[in-house]
Amino acid sequence: MNFRKHVLALLGTVLALGASVATAADRPYTEGAVLNVSSIRTEPGMFDAYMNYLATTYKQNMEAQKAAGIILDYSVHMAAPRGPDDPDIYLVTVYKNMAALDGLDEKTDPIMQKLFGDMAQRSSATISRGKMRTVMGSQQLRQLKLK
């Protein structure tokens, strides 16, 4: 009797798993790239200075990550803020999938060390950047590719 219960439980598990796989295959989309979107508000009079940072230091970092295969792409977008609490710049970083985010620090730390120095130097640069802009937040988006 106990053996029969185990066989029935195993059969039920296999059927449930098969149903979930069939359901996933029936979806009208597949999962695509993962985007990290950072919302930035430049401080008054600092837009050009921040854009200079993006065109030099930030770009150098992103290009190194792209060459290393850590990211697929990146982009910078300007927005017209509707109010004082809205961003005027969006920074978008594109990763292949969610798995690309696993161990991200271990992948990017050697690049950061090579380009910008040790943690103390990087912290100092972060403080300097803080005078040019405020990070309003960030959001992760998952691309869904329609079939």
N, C-alpha and C positions, 0 to 999 in steps of 0.2 A: 504494500500500500504506500509506504514512504517513497519507494523508488518511482512509483506511478506519479506521485505529486511532483517530484523533481523533474520528471520528463515533461509533464504538462506545463510546469513553470518555465522550463527551458524553451519549449515550443511557443509559449505565449510571448516570451522575450524576443525570440527570433521573428515572429510575426509582427510585433510592434516595431522592431527595428526596420524590417522590410517596408512597413507602411510609412515610416518617417523618411526613409530614403526615397521612396516613390513620391512622397509629397514634395521633397526638395527638388526632385527632377521635374516636377510639374510647375514649379514657380516660373513666372514669366520674365525672370531676370537672373543674372549671375552677379556675384559680389566682385567688385573691382577694387581699384586703388583706394587708399586711405589718405585723406587730406587733413592737415592740421592748419587751421586758419587762426592767425593771431590778429587781434584788433588793436591798433595803435593810435594814440592821439598825440600829435606833436605839440610841444609847448609853443606858446606864441613867439613868433619870430625864429623858430628853430626848424622849420620844414626843410629848408635847403641844407642846413647842417646835417640833419638826420638823413636826408637823401644822399648826401655825400658819404656818410657812414655806410649806407646800404650799397652804394655803388662801389665801395672799396672793400672794407673789412668783411661785411656781411656776404657780399658776392664771392669773395675769396673763399670763405668758409663753405658756402653752399656749393660752389664749383668743386671743391675738394671732396665734399660728401657725395656729390653726383659722380665724380670720377671713381670713387671707391665703391660705388654701387649701393650706398646706404640709402640714398633718395633717388627717385626717378626724375624729379623736376622741382622747381620752385618759381614763384612769381611775386611781384609787388604790384598792388593795386591802389590807386588813389580814389577816395570817396569824398563826396560833398557832405559834411556833417549837417544833420538837421538841427542839432542842438549842442550845447556845451559838453554833454556827456557821450557824444557819438564819436567813433573813430574817424580819422581822415586817411588812414593807411591800413591796408590789410596785407599781411604777409602769409603766403600760402606755400606749404611744403607738401610734396606728394611722395607717399611711400607706396611700395608695391602692394602691400597687404598688412593686416594686423600683426602678423608674425615679424615683419620688418621692425616693429617697435620693441620686440624682445631684446634685452641687452643693449639698448640704444646708446647708453652712456659709455659702455665698454667699446663700442664701435667708433663713437665720435671723440672720445677723450684724446686718443693719439693725434688726431687732426687738430684739435683745439690746442694741445700742448705744442705741437710743431708751429702752428700759425701764431699763437697768441701768448705762449709762455705758461708758467705754472698757475695754480689756482689763485694765488695772491694777485698776480698780474691780471688775470681774467676778472676777478672780483673788482679790481680798480677800474677796469674798462666798463664793467656793468654799471658801476656808480656814475661814471662820466656819461654814459648813454642815458641814464635816468634823468639827467638835466635837460635832455633834448626831447624826451617823450615819456608818455605814460602808457603802460600796457593795460588795455581795458579788459582783456580776457582772451581766451582762446577756445576753439571748438574743434572737435574732430568730426569729420564727415566721411561717410563710406559711399563710394560711387556704386550705383546699381546699374548694370548694363542690361538694357532690355533685349530680350531675345527676338 
